[in-house]
Amino acid sequence: MHKLLYKPLGMLFGVLGGLLASLLFKKVWQLSTGEPEPPQATDRDFTWREVLIAAMIQGAVFGLVKAAIDRGGAVGYRKLTGAWPDD
């Protein structure tokens, strides 16, 4: 039952987390490189190294934000309901 209640909230927070992660990644990229936009994999103006480093940073930022959102959501759900979402 708790999984059914938590699922819509988890999906909403996942979407919001994705938006937050995207903004955070762009900001990290701008601060670390001075470039306004991160490279796309098919952008010919960037080297393999630049594209792969951008992908690595993006993956780390998205993973961090996802874990923080998922964990925070589960803890918040437990505080509200007294049960862990997976129980």
HELIX and SHEET records of a PDB file:
HELIX    1   1 HIS A    2  THR A   33  1                                  32    
HELIX    2   2 TRP A   48  THR A   81  1                                  34    
END                                                                             
